Amino acid sequence: MVGMILETFTFMLSAFGQNNSAIDSLENVLRTAEEDTAKVICLNALSSQYNRISDYKISVQYAELALELAMALDYKKGITKSYDNIGKGHLFQGNYPEALDNYFASLEVKEEIGDKEGMVNTTINIGGLYQCEGNFQDARKYFNDARALAKEIGVKRQIWEIYNHLTTLESNAGNFARALEHNKM
């Protein structure tokens, strides 16, 4: 319950452009937090906030602390969120191999716990990372995998997002007819 309140509070502050206020509030919560899942959520929320203000090194540090505690608690949702945050921090620093390692680690745990929507999101991230590298073949594979799973579970927002990624991918690869096909979806 405390975790859900923290996530809602953090979202509300960041939605209104109050990243520094959110960071200050979360750091105050962290000072007295017990070693439990709420602390993992707080650490990951701090990681997300530092990511929003482009302080990726600090973002990764908080996510690594969250990962360590989540693993000690065997808190799978916290483990996946930590891996995703670490991956995102490395992605934005241009450290693609580290980002991929963390995204694949997150995907593995999501598969283990059956978090299909989370699998869609992480698979999209993997496709996007390959696209950033110019590896269109692997990007296409992961976007198509994500699309198939998204259709299976009926998450329309992600399906739309995947088609946008595929449109951009095919356009960047010079496959304009395929880009147009995806754009019509």
N, C-alpha and C positions, 0 to 999 in steps of 0.2 A: 504494500500500500504506500509506504514512504517513497519507494522507487517511482511509482506512478505519479505521485504528487511532485516529486523532483523533476521528472520528465515534462510534465505539464507546465510547471513554473518556468523551466528553462525555455521551453518552446514559446511561451507567452512573452518573455523578456526579449528573446532574440527576434521574434516576429515584429516587435515594435522598435527594433534597432538598438536595443539596450544590451549589446554584447558585453561591455565592460561591467555593467550592473549585474548581469547574469554571472560573469566570472567571479566578481566579488562575492556575490551571494553563495555561489557554489563552493568557493574556497572557504567561506565561513562555515558552511555545512560540513565540509571535509575535515575541518579541524577537530570536530567532536564526533565524527562518524565512527561507528563500531566496524569491526572487520566482518562485514556481511554483504549481502547482495545490494543493499542500498548504497553502500560505499562504492561498489563496482559501477553502479548506475551513475553516481555522482562523478567519479573519475572519467567515465566515458562522456558524460555531459560536458565536463571541462575540456576534454579533448575536442569535442565538436565545436565548442565555443572558440577555442584557440584556432581551430581550422577556419572558422568563419572570419577571423581577423587576420588570416594568413600567417600566423605564427606556427608553422608546421612542425618545427622541432619540439616546441613545448607540447603541441597536440600529440605527437608521437610518444613523448615521455609520459603524459597522463594515461594514454591508451595502454602503454606497456605496463604501468602500475596496475591498471584495471585488469589486464590480462593475467598478470601474476596472481592477483587476488581471486579472480574468477576461476582460474585453474585450481587454486587451493581449495575453493569452495565447491568445485565441480559444477559451477553455474554456467551451463551451456549457452544460454542466451547472452550472458555477459561475455563469454569467450568469443562468440561470433561477432558481437558488436565491437569488442576490442580489436580483433583481427581486422575488421572492416575499417576502423578508425586508423589503425597503424598503416594499413594499405593505402588509404586516402592520403595520409600525411606524406608517405613516401612517393606516391604518385605526383603530388603537387610540388615535391622537391626534385622531380625528374629521376628518381631512383626506381625505375620500372621493375628490375628484377626483385627487389625487396617488396614492392607493392604487390606483384604477382604472387610471391610466396605467401603473403598474408591473405590475399583474396582466396587463393586455393585452400589455405588452412581453414578459413571461414566457411567456404563452400563444403568442405569435408564434414565439418561439425553440423552444418545445417542439413546435410543429407542424412547424417546419423540421427538427428532428432526429428526429421520429417518436416522441417520448416520450408515448405515449397515456395512461398512468396519471398522469403529471404533468399532462397536459391536463385530465384529469378533476378532479384536485385544484384546479387553478387556476380552472377553470370553476365549480366549487362555490364557491370564494372570491368570484368575481365575482357569482354569484347571491346569496350571503350579503350582500355589500356593498350590492347593489341593494335587498335586503330591509331592511337597516338604514336605508336612505334612504326606505323606504316606497314604492319603485318596484316594486310587485308584478308588473307585466307583464314588465319586463325580468328580474326575479329568477326568475320562472316559466320564462321562455325559457332562461336559462342553467342552471337546475336540470334542465330537461328535456333540454337538450343534453348535460349531464354524465351524466344517467341513460342516455341512448341509447349514449353512448360506453362507459360503465361496463359496460353489458350486453354490448356488442360484445366487450369484452376480458375479461369475466368477473371483475371485481373486486367481490366480494360485500360487503365492508365499506363500500366507497364507495356501492354501491347502497342499502344500508340507511341510510347517512348522508343520502343524497339524499332518500329517502322521509321521513325525519324532518324535513328542511328543508322539503319540500313540505307536510307536515302542518302545521307551524308557520306557513308562509306562508299557506296557505289559511285557517287559523283566524284569523290576524291580518287577513286580507282579508274576513273574514265569510262565507267559503264553507265552512260547516261540513260539508256533505255531501261535498264534495271532500276536505276534511281527513280525514274519517273513512275515505274510500276509500284515501287514501295511508297512513293509519295501519294499515290491514288488510294492506298489502303485506308 
